[in-house]
Amino acid sequence: MQFYKIWKEGTAKGVSISTWFLFAIANVGLYIYAQKYDSLQMIVGLLGTAALDTAIVVLALARERKERNEAAA
């Protein structure tokens, strides 16, 4: 929902980038800790979520950069 909100509204206001980044790190850490590297459920559930969290961070950073550039212009 957060990814969609950022994409649709075109702004990253109210998004905690550090929190989403830490969620991504936590999901990767949990995947490693679980040691079920060949389990499809773990790959999709943890690494898929980590990828989505990372996508939110990247999109939010891109929107913030765009907003800064527009404000400077």
HTML snippet that shows the backbone in 3Dmol.js (N, CA, C, O; Angstrom):
<script src="https://3Dmol.org/build/3Dmol-min.js"></script>
<div id="view" style="width:600px;height:400px;position:relative"></div>
<script>
const pdb = `
ATOM      1  N   MET A   1       0.817  -1.187   0.000  1.00  0.00           N
ATOM      2  CA  MET A   1       0.000   0.000   0.000  1.00  0.00           C
ATOM      3  C   MET A   1       0.873   1.268   0.000  1.00  0.00           C
ATOM      4  O   MET A   1       0.537   2.259  -0.647  1.00  0.00           O
ATOM      5  N   GLN A   2       1.984   1.221   0.726  1.00  0.00           N
ATOM      6  CA  GLN A   2       2.862   2.395   0.798  1.00  0.00           C
ATOM      7  C   GLN A   2       3.478   2.680  -0.569  1.00  0.00           C
ATOM      8  O   GLN A   2       3.557   3.833  -0.992  1.00  0.00           O
ATOM      9  N   PHE A   3       3.911   1.627  -1.256  1.00  0.00           N
ATOM     10  CA  PHE A   3       4.494   1.784  -2.589  1.00  0.00           C
ATOM     11  C   PHE A   3       3.472   2.432  -3.530  1.00  0.00           C
ATOM     12  O   PHE A   3       3.796   3.362  -4.268  1.00  0.00           O
ATOM     13  N   TYR A   4       2.256   1.935  -3.495  1.00  0.00           N
ATOM     14  CA  TYR A   4       1.199   2.464  -4.353  1.00  0.00           C
ATOM     15  C   TYR A   4       0.913   3.926  -4.029  1.00  0.00           C
ATOM     16  O   TYR A   4       0.720   4.742  -4.930  1.00  0.00           O
ATOM     17  N   LYS A   5       0.888   4.254  -2.725  1.00  0.00           N
ATOM     18  CA  LYS A   5       0.617   5.624  -2.307  1.00  0.00           C
ATOM     19  C   LYS A   5       1.686   6.584  -2.824  1.00  0.00           C
ATOM     20  O   LYS A   5       1.374   7.661  -3.332  1.00  0.00           O
ATOM     21  N   ILE A   6       2.951   6.180  -2.687  1.00  0.00           N
ATOM     22  CA  ILE A   6       4.042   7.026  -3.172  1.00  0.00           C
ATOM     23  C   ILE A   6       3.943   7.184  -4.690  1.00  0.00           C
ATOM     24  O   ILE A   6       4.097   8.284  -5.221  1.00  0.00           O
ATOM     25  N   TRP A   7       3.689   6.095  -5.363  1.00  0.00           N
ATOM     26  CA  TRP A   7       3.614   6.108  -6.826  1.00  0.00           C
ATOM     27  C   TRP A   7       2.443   6.970  -7.304  1.00  0.00           C
ATOM     28  O   TRP A   7       2.603   7.792  -8.206  1.00  0.00           O
ATOM     29  N   LYS A   8       1.287   6.785  -6.709  1.00  0.00           N
ATOM     30  CA  LYS A   8       0.081   7.484  -7.145  1.00  0.00           C
ATOM     31  C   LYS A   8       0.133   8.973  -6.823  1.00  0.00           C
ATOM     32  O   LYS A   8      -0.180   9.804  -7.675  1.00  0.00           O
ATOM     33  N   GLU A   9       0.532   9.316  -5.581  1.00  0.00           N
ATOM     34  CA  GLU A   9       0.531  10.713  -5.171  1.00  0.00           C
ATOM     35  C   GLU A   9       1.756  11.478  -5.662  1.00  0.00           C
ATOM     36  O   GLU A   9       1.729  12.706  -5.741  1.00  0.00           O
ATOM     37  N   GLY A  10       2.821  10.764  -5.992  1.00  0.00           N
ATOM     38  CA  GLY A  10       4.018  11.414  -6.492  1.00  0.00           C
ATOM     39  C   GLY A  10       4.827  12.135  -5.435  1.00  0.00           C
ATOM     40  O   GLY A  10       5.669  12.971  -5.760  1.00  0.00           O
ATOM     41  N   THR A  11       4.581  11.822  -4.174  1.00  0.00           N
ATOM     42  CA  THR A  11       5.323  12.450  -3.090  1.00  0.00           C
ATOM     43  C   THR A  11       5.667  11.410  -2.025  1.00  0.00           C
ATOM     44  O   THR A  11       4.959  10.419  -1.845  1.00  0.00           O
ATOM     45  N   ALA A  12       6.766  11.663  -1.330  1.00  0.00           N
ATOM     46  CA  ALA A  12       7.200  10.747  -0.282  1.00  0.00           C
ATOM     47  C   ALA A  12       6.985  11.335   1.100  1.00  0.00           C
ATOM     48  O   ALA A  12       7.582  10.876   2.074  1.00  0.00           O
ATOM     49  N   LYS A  13       6.143  12.342   1.188  1.00  0.00           N
ATOM     50  CA  LYS A  13       5.878  12.977   2.478  1.00  0.00           C
ATOM     51  C   LYS A  13       5.226  11.969   3.422  1.00  0.00           C
ATOM     52  O   LYS A  13       4.284  11.269   3.051  1.00  0.00           O
ATOM     53  N   GLY A  14       5.740  11.911   4.636  1.00  0.00           N
ATOM     54  CA  GLY A  14       5.198  11.005   5.639  1.00  0.00           C
ATOM     55  C   GLY A  14       5.774   9.603   5.596  1.00  0.00           C
ATOM     56  O   GLY A  14       5.370   8.746   6.382  1.00  0.00           O
ATOM     57  N   VAL A  15       6.704   9.355   4.698  1.00  0.00           N
ATOM     58  CA  VAL A  15       7.304   8.030   4.576  1.00  0.00           C
ATOM     59  C   VAL A  15       8.611   8.015   5.366  1.00  0.00           C
ATOM     60  O   VAL A  15       9.480   8.864   5.170  1.00  0.00           O
ATOM     61  N   SER A  16       8.733   7.040   6.258  1.00  0.00           N
ATOM     62  CA  SER A  16       9.970   6.891   7.016  1.00  0.00           C
ATOM     63  C   SER A  16      10.898   5.962   6.236  1.00  0.00           C
ATOM     64  O   SER A  16      10.764   4.740   6.294  1.00  0.00           O
ATOM     65  N   ILE A  17      11.823   6.549   5.518  1.00  0.00           N
ATOM     66  CA  ILE A  17      12.738   5.772   4.693  1.00  0.00           C
ATOM     67  C   ILE A  17      13.599   4.854   5.546  1.00  0.00           C
ATOM     68  O   ILE A  17      13.840   3.704   5.182  1.00  0.00           O
ATOM     69  N   SER A  18      14.057   5.360   6.675  1.00  0.00           N
ATOM     70  CA  SER A  18      14.917   4.535   7.535  1.00  0.00           C
ATOM     71  C   SER A  18      14.162   3.311   8.064  1.00  0.00           C
ATOM     72  O   SER A  18      14.747   2.235   8.191  1.00  0.00           O
ATOM     73  N   THR A  19      12.885   3.464   8.369  1.00  0.00           N
ATOM     74  CA  THR A  19      12.101   2.331   8.856  1.00  0.00           C
ATOM     75  C   THR A  19      11.960   1.261   7.784  1.00  0.00           C
ATOM     76  O   THR A  19      12.147   0.078   8.066  1.00  0.00           O
ATOM     77  N   TRP A  20      11.635   1.655   6.572  1.00  0.00           N
ATOM     78  CA  TRP A  20      11.490   0.676   5.492  1.00  0.00           C
ATOM     79  C   TRP A  20      12.822   0.000   5.185  1.00  0.00           C
ATOM     80  O   TRP A  20      12.858  -1.190   4.871  1.00  0.00           O
ATOM     81  N   PHE A  21      13.921   0.759   5.275  1.00  0.00           N
ATOM     82  CA  PHE A  21      15.241   0.177   5.063  1.00  0.00           C
ATOM     83  C   PHE A  21      15.533  -0.868   6.138  1.00  0.00           C
ATOM     84  O   PHE A  21      16.040  -1.949   5.837  1.00  0.00           O
ATOM     85  N   LEU A  22      15.215  -0.549   7.376  1.00  0.00           N
ATOM     86  CA  LEU A  22      15.445  -1.499   8.464  1.00  0.00           C
ATOM     87  C   LEU A  22      14.546  -2.730   8.346  1.00  0.00           C
ATOM     88  O   LEU A  22      14.967  -3.832   8.697  1.00  0.00           O
ATOM     89  N   PHE A  23      13.320  -2.558   7.860  1.00  0.00           N
ATOM     90  CA  PHE A  23      12.455  -3.716   7.598  1.00  0.00           C
ATOM     91  C   PHE A  23      13.100  -4.651   6.577  1.00  0.00           C
ATOM     92  O   PHE A  23      13.071  -5.871   6.737  1.00  0.00           O
ATOM     93  N   ALA A  24      13.680  -4.074   5.533  1.00  0.00           N
ATOM     94  CA  ALA A  24      14.338  -4.885   4.505  1.00  0.00           C
ATOM     95  C   ALA A  24      15.514  -5.652   5.099  1.00  0.00           C
ATOM     96  O   ALA A  24      15.674  -6.844   4.836  1.00  0.00           O
ATOM     97  N   ILE A  25      16.337  -4.976   5.898  1.00  0.00           N
ATOM     98  CA  ILE A  25      17.477  -5.632   6.537  1.00  0.00           C
ATOM     99  C   ILE A  25      16.997  -6.741   7.470  1.00  0.00           C
ATOM    100  O   ILE A  25      17.586  -7.822   7.507  1.00  0.00           O
ATOM    101  N   ALA A  26      15.936  -6.478   8.217  1.00  0.00           N
ATOM    102  CA  ALA A  26      15.396  -7.479   9.150  1.00  0.00           C
ATOM    103  C   ALA A  26      14.894  -8.710   8.408  1.00  0.00           C
ATOM    104  O   ALA A  26      15.103  -9.833   8.868  1.00  0.00           O
ATOM    105  N   ASN A  27      14.238  -8.521   7.270  1.00  0.00           N
ATOM    106  CA  ASN A  27      13.732  -9.663   6.509  1.00  0.00           C
ATOM    107  C   ASN A  27      14.866 -10.508   5.945  1.00  0.00           C
ATOM    108  O   ASN A  27      14.784 -11.736   5.952  1.00  0.00           O
ATOM    109  N   VAL A  28      15.912  -9.870   5.460  1.00  0.00           N
ATOM    110  CA  VAL A  28      17.070 -10.617   4.955  1.00  0.00           C
ATOM    111  C   VAL A  28      17.747 -11.351   6.114  1.00  0.00           C
ATOM    112  O   VAL A  28      18.137 -12.509   5.972  1.00  0.00           O
ATOM    113  N   GLY A  29      17.885 -10.686   7.250  1.00  0.00           N
ATOM    114  CA  GLY A  29      18.479 -11.319   8.421  1.00  0.00           C
ATOM    115  C   GLY A  29      17.676 -12.513   8.893  1.00  0.00           C
ATOM    116  O   GLY A  29      18.251 -13.538   9.258  1.00  0.00           O
ATOM    117  N   LEU A  30      16.365 -12.402   8.893  1.00  0.00           N
ATOM    118  CA  LEU A  30      15.512 -13.514   9.295  1.00  0.00           C
ATOM    119  C   LEU A  30      15.625 -14.678   8.318  1.00  0.00           C
ATOM    120  O   LEU A  30      15.614 -15.841   8.723  1.00  0.00           O
ATOM    121  N   TYR A  31      15.731 -14.363   7.034  1.00  0.00           N
ATOM    122  CA  TYR A  31      15.914 -15.418   6.027  1.00  0.00           C
ATOM    123  C   TYR A  31      17.207 -16.183   6.281  1.00  0.00           C
ATOM    124  O   TYR A  31      17.236 -17.412   6.211  1.00  0.00           O
ATOM    125  N   ILE A  32      18.268 -15.451   6.572  1.00  0.00           N
ATOM    126  CA  ILE A  32      19.559 -16.097   6.854  1.00  0.00           C
ATOM    127  C   ILE A  32      19.481 -16.900   8.151  1.00  0.00           C
ATOM    128  O   ILE A  32      19.987 -18.020   8.222  1.00  0.00           O
ATOM    129  N   TYR A  33      18.853 -16.330   9.167  1.00  0.00           N
ATOM    130  CA  TYR A  33      18.741 -16.987  10.469  1.00  0.00           C
ATOM    131  C   TYR A  33      17.925 -18.275  10.379  1.00  0.00           C
ATOM    132  O   TYR A  33      18.242 -19.252  11.057  1.00  0.00           O
ATOM    133  N   ALA A  34      16.883 -18.290   9.556  1.00  0.00           N
ATOM    134  CA  ALA A  34      16.011 -19.459   9.434  1.00  0.00           C
ATOM    135  C   ALA A  34      16.721 -20.640   8.779  1.00  0.00           C
ATOM    136  O   ALA A  34      16.339 -21.786   9.018  1.00  0.00           O
ATOM    137  N   GLN A  35      17.725 -20.399   7.975  1.00  0.00           N
ATOM    138  CA  GLN A  35      18.530 -21.424   7.302  1.00  0.00           C
ATOM    139  C   GLN A  35      17.706 -22.400   6.469  1.00  0.00           C
ATOM    140  O   GLN A  35      18.045 -23.579   6.369  1.00  0.00           O
ATOM    141  N   LYS A  36      16.638 -21.912   5.880  1.00  0.00           N
ATOM    142  CA  LYS A  36      15.834 -22.719   4.957  1.00  0.00           C
ATOM    143  C   LYS A  36      15.948 -22.071   3.577  1.00  0.00           C
ATOM    144  O   LYS A  36      14.989 -21.513   3.044  1.00  0.00           O
ATOM    145  N   TYR A  37      17.147 -22.167   3.026  1.00  0.00           N
ATOM    146  CA  TYR A  37      17.478 -21.439   1.810  1.00  0.00           C
ATOM    147  C   TYR A  37      16.755 -21.950   0.565  1.00  0.00           C
ATOM    148  O   TYR A  37      16.617 -21.215  -0.413  1.00  0.00           O
ATOM    149  N   ASP A  38      16.298 -23.189   0.592  1.00  0.00           N
ATOM    150  CA  ASP A  38      15.634 -23.746  -0.580  1.00  0.00           C
ATOM    151  C   ASP A  38      14.115 -23.770  -0.443  1.00  0.00           C
ATOM    152  O   ASP A  38      13.428 -24.303  -1.314  1.00  0.00           O
ATOM    153  N   SER A  39      13.588 -23.208   0.624  1.00  0.00           N
ATOM    154  CA  SER A  39      12.151 -23.182   0.850  1.00  0.00           C
ATOM    155  C   SER A  39      11.522 -22.019   0.068  1.00  0.00           C
ATOM    156  O   SER A  39      11.845 -20.853   0.295  1.00  0.00           O
ATOM    157  N   LEU A  40      10.637 -22.359  -0.838  1.00  0.00           N
ATOM    158  CA  LEU A  40       9.975 -21.346  -1.656  1.00  0.00           C
ATOM    159  C   LEU A  40       9.188 -20.369  -0.782  1.00  0.00           C
ATOM    160  O   LEU A  40       9.152 -19.170  -1.059  1.00  0.00           O
ATOM    161  N   GLN A  41       8.567 -20.884   0.264  1.00  0.00           N
ATOM    162  CA  GLN A  41       7.799 -20.028   1.168  1.00  0.00           C
ATOM    163  C   GLN A  41       8.702 -18.991   1.841  1.00  0.00           C
ATOM    164  O   GLN A  41       8.303 -17.835   1.988  1.00  0.00           O
ATOM    165  N   MET A  42       9.896 -19.380   2.245  1.00  0.00           N
ATOM    166  CA  MET A  42      10.829 -18.449   2.879  1.00  0.00           C
ATOM    167  C   MET A  42      11.374 -17.444   1.864  1.00  0.00           C
ATOM    168  O   MET A  42      11.532 -16.264   2.176  1.00  0.00           O
ATOM    169  N   ILE A  43      11.656 -17.910   0.669  1.00  0.00           N
ATOM    170  CA  ILE A  43      12.193 -17.026  -0.371  1.00  0.00           C
ATOM    171  C   ILE A  43      11.167 -15.950  -0.715  1.00  0.00           C
ATOM    172  O   ILE A  43      11.486 -14.761  -0.744  1.00  0.00           O
ATOM    173  N   VAL A  44       9.948 -16.373  -0.971  1.00  0.00           N
ATOM    174  CA  VAL A  44       8.909 -15.411  -1.346  1.00  0.00           C
ATOM    175  C   VAL A  44       8.518 -14.548  -0.154  1.00  0.00           C
ATOM    176  O   VAL A  44       8.397 -13.329  -0.276  1.00  0.00           O
ATOM    177  N   GLY A  45       8.323 -15.175   0.986  1.00  0.00           N
ATOM    178  CA  GLY A  45       7.851 -14.456   2.158  1.00  0.00           C
ATOM    179  C   GLY A  45       8.843 -13.454   2.712  1.00  0.00           C
ATOM    180  O   GLY A  45       8.460 -12.341   3.071  1.00  0.00           O
ATOM    181  N   LEU A  46      10.098 -13.825   2.786  1.00  0.00           N
ATOM    182  CA  LEU A  46      11.092 -12.942   3.399  1.00  0.00           C
ATOM    183  C   LEU A  46      11.871 -12.125   2.373  1.00  0.00           C
ATOM    184  O   LEU A  46      11.978 -10.905   2.497  1.00  0.00           O
ATOM    185  N   LEU A  47      12.410 -12.795   1.368  1.00  0.00           N
ATOM    186  CA  LEU A  47      13.179 -12.049   0.365  1.00  0.00           C
ATOM    187  C   LEU A  47      12.274 -11.214  -0.537  1.00  0.00           C
ATOM    188  O   LEU A  47      12.658 -10.132  -0.982  1.00  0.00           O
ATOM    189  N   GLY A  48      11.082 -11.717  -0.801  1.00  0.00           N
ATOM    190  CA  GLY A  48      10.129 -10.941  -1.588  1.00  0.00           C
ATOM    191  C   GLY A  48       9.708  -9.672  -0.854  1.00  0.00           C
ATOM    192  O   GLY A  48       9.613  -8.595  -1.442  1.00  0.00           O
ATOM    193  N   THR A  49       9.462  -9.824   0.429  1.00  0.00           N
ATOM    194  CA  THR A  49       9.117  -8.669   1.251  1.00  0.00           C
ATOM    195  C   THR A  49      10.285  -7.697   1.339  1.00  0.00           C
ATOM    196  O   THR A  49      10.093  -6.483   1.276  1.00  0.00           O
ATOM    197  N   ALA A  50      11.491  -8.228   1.485  1.00  0.00           N
ATOM    198  CA  ALA A  50      12.682  -7.370   1.525  1.00  0.00           C
ATOM    199  C   ALA A  50      12.834  -6.603   0.212  1.00  0.00           C
ATOM    200  O   ALA A  50      13.204  -5.429   0.222  1.00  0.00           O
ATOM    201  N   ALA A  51      12.554  -7.249  -0.903  1.00  0.00           N
ATOM    202  CA  ALA A  51      12.636  -6.571  -2.201  1.00  0.00           C
ATOM    203  C   ALA A  51      11.596  -5.461  -2.301  1.00  0.00           C
ATOM    204  O   ALA A  51      11.888  -4.381  -2.814  1.00  0.00           O
ATOM    205  N   LEU A  52      10.383  -5.720  -1.814  1.00  0.00           N
ATOM    206  CA  LEU A  52       9.342  -4.699  -1.831  1.00  0.00           C
ATOM    207  C   LEU A  52       9.703  -3.533  -0.910  1.00  0.00           C
ATOM    208  O   LEU A  52       9.491  -2.374  -1.266  1.00  0.00           O
ATOM    209  N   ASP A  53      10.244  -3.834   0.265  1.00  0.00           N
ATOM    210  CA  ASP A  53      10.687  -2.776   1.177  1.00  0.00           C
ATOM    211  C   ASP A  53      11.775  -1.921   0.528  1.00  0.00           C
ATOM    212  O   ASP A  53      11.772  -0.696   0.651  1.00  0.00           O
ATOM    213  N   THR A  54      12.694  -2.574  -0.158  1.00  0.00           N
ATOM    214  CA  THR A  54      13.766  -1.861  -0.845  1.00  0.00           C
ATOM    215  C   THR A  54      13.201  -1.000  -1.973  1.00  0.00           C
ATOM    216  O   THR A  54      13.669   0.116  -2.198  1.00  0.00           O
ATOM    217  N   ALA A  55      12.208  -1.509  -2.672  1.00  0.00           N
ATOM    218  CA  ALA A  55      11.571  -0.730  -3.741  1.00  0.00           C
ATOM    219  C   ALA A  55      10.911   0.526  -3.174  1.00  0.00           C
ATOM    220  O   ALA A  55      10.958   1.584  -3.801  1.00  0.00           O
ATOM    221  N   ILE A  56      10.304   0.419  -2.008  1.00  0.00           N
ATOM    222  CA  ILE A  56       9.691   1.577  -1.356  1.00  0.00           C
ATOM    223  C   ILE A  56      10.762   2.607  -1.019  1.00  0.00           C
ATOM    224  O   ILE A  56      10.568   3.804  -1.233  1.00  0.00           O
ATOM    225  N   VAL A  57      11.891   2.142  -0.491  1.00  0.00           N
ATOM    226  CA  VAL A  57      12.992   3.054  -0.146  1.00  0.00           C
ATOM    227  C   VAL A  57      13.503   3.769  -1.392  1.00  0.00           C
ATOM    228  O   VAL A  57      13.676   4.988  -1.383  1.00  0.00           O
ATOM    229  N   VAL A  58      13.741   3.024  -2.452  1.00  0.00           N
ATOM    230  CA  VAL A  58      14.268   3.612  -3.691  1.00  0.00           C
ATOM    231  C   VAL A  58      13.278   4.616  -4.275  1.00  0.00           C
ATOM    232  O   VAL A  58      13.672   5.708  -4.686  1.00  0.00           O
ATOM    233  N   LEU A  59      12.014   4.259  -4.314  1.00  0.00           N
ATOM    234  CA  LEU A  59      11.002   5.165  -4.864  1.00  0.00           C
ATOM    235  C   LEU A  59      10.865   6.420  -4.001  1.00  0.00           C
ATOM    236  O   LEU A  59      10.752   7.525  -4.531  1.00  0.00           O
ATOM    237  N   ALA A  60      10.873   6.257  -2.683  1.00  0.00           N
ATOM    238  CA  ALA A  60      10.769   7.413  -1.793  1.00  0.00           C
ATOM    239  C   ALA A  60      11.975   8.337  -1.952  1.00  0.00           C
ATOM    240  O   ALA A  60      11.822   9.558  -1.975  1.00  0.00           O
ATOM    241  N   LEU A  61      13.160   7.766  -2.061  1.00  0.00           N
ATOM    242  CA  LEU A  61      14.360   8.585  -2.269  1.00  0.00           C
ATOM    243  C   LEU A  61      14.295   9.322  -3.599  1.00  0.00           C
ATOM    244  O   LEU A  61      14.677  10.489  -3.688  1.00  0.00           O
ATOM    245  N   ALA A  62      13.814   8.643  -4.626  1.00  0.00           N
ATOM    246  CA  ALA A  62      13.696   9.277  -5.943  1.00  0.00           C
ATOM    247  C   ALA A  62      12.694  10.425  -5.901  1.00  0.00           C
ATOM    248  O   ALA A  62      12.935  11.484  -6.480  1.00  0.00           O
ATOM    249  N   ARG A  63      11.573  10.220  -5.219  1.00  0.00           N
ATOM    250  CA  ARG A  63      10.561  11.285  -5.124  1.00  0.00           C
ATOM    251  C   ARG A  63      11.089  12.466  -4.318  1.00  0.00           C
ATOM    252  O   ARG A  63      10.857  13.619  -4.683  1.00  0.00           O
ATOM    253  N   GLU A  64      11.801  12.186  -3.219  1.00  0.00           N
ATOM    254  CA  GLU A  64      12.380  13.272  -2.427  1.00  0.00           C
ATOM    255  C   GLU A  64      13.401  14.065  -3.238  1.00  0.00           C
ATOM    256  O   GLU A  64      13.449  15.292  -3.159  1.00  0.00           O
ATOM    257  N   ARG A  65      14.200  13.367  -4.002  1.00  0.00           N
ATOM    258  CA  ARG A  65      15.204  14.044  -4.843  1.00  0.00           C
ATOM    259  C   ARG A  65      14.515  14.915  -5.886  1.00  0.00           C
ATOM    260  O   ARG A  65      14.935  16.043  -6.146  1.00  0.00           O
ATOM    261  N   LYS A  66      13.458  14.383  -6.476  1.00  0.00           N
ATOM    262  CA  LYS A  66      12.708  15.145  -7.472  1.00  0.00           C
ATOM    263  C   LYS A  66      12.091  16.393  -6.848  1.00  0.00           C
ATOM    264  O   LYS A  66      12.108  17.467  -7.449  1.00  0.00           O
ATOM    265  N   GLU A  67      11.543  16.247  -5.631  1.00  0.00           N
ATOM    266  CA  GLU A  67      10.946  17.391  -4.946  1.00  0.00           C
ATOM    267  C   GLU A  67      11.996  18.451  -4.612  1.00  0.00           C
ATOM    268  O   GLU A  67      11.733  19.648  -4.732  1.00  0.00           O
ATOM    269  N   ARG A  68      13.187  18.012  -4.192  1.00  0.00           N
ATOM    270  CA  ARG A  68      14.272  18.964  -3.892  1.00  0.00           C
ATOM    271  C   ARG A  68      14.704  19.713  -5.140  1.00  0.00           C
ATOM    272  O   ARG A  68      14.928  20.923  -5.098  1.00  0.00           O
ATOM    273  N   ASN A  69      14.823  18.993  -6.257  1.00  0.00           N
ATOM    274  CA  ASN A  69      15.226  19.631  -7.518  1.00  0.00           C
ATOM    275  C   ASN A  69      14.183  20.624  -8.002  1.00  0.00           C
ATOM    276  O   ASN A  69      14.528  21.682  -8.530  1.00  0.00           O
ATOM    277  N   GLU A  70      12.906  20.290  -7.826  1.00  0.00           N
ATOM    278  CA  GLU A  70      11.853  21.206  -8.240  1.00  0.00           C
ATOM    279  C   GLU A  70      11.839  22.446  -7.348  1.00  0.00           C
ATOM    280  O   GLU A  70      11.590  23.553  -7.826  1.00  0.00           O
ATOM    281  N   ALA A  71      12.105  22.263  -6.062  1.00  0.00           N
ATOM    282  CA  ALA A  71      12.117  23.399  -5.135  1.00  0.00           C
ATOM    283  C   ALA A  71      13.307  24.322  -5.407  1.00  0.00           C
ATOM    284  O   ALA A  71      13.214  25.534  -5.214  1.00  0.00           O
ATOM    285  N   ALA A  72      14.413  23.750  -5.851  1.00  0.00           N
ATOM    286  CA  ALA A  72      15.612  24.542  -6.127  1.00  0.00           C
ATOM    287  C   ALA A  72      15.477  25.316  -7.441  1.00  0.00           C
ATOM    288  O   ALA A  72      16.113  26.353  -7.626  1.00  0.00           O
ATOM    289  N   ALA A  73      14.662  24.814  -8.327  1.00  0.00           N
ATOM    290  CA  ALA A  73      14.523  25.444  -9.647  1.00  0.00           C
ATOM    291  C   ALA A  73      13.629  26.644  -9.641  1.00  0.00           C
ATOM    292  O   ALA A  73      13.425  27.268 -10.682  1.00  0.00           O
TER     293      ALA A  73
END
`;
const viewer = $3Dmol.createViewer("view");
viewer.addModel(pdb, "pdb");
viewer.setStyle({}, {cartoon: {color: "spectrum"}});
viewer.zoomTo();
viewer.render();
</script>
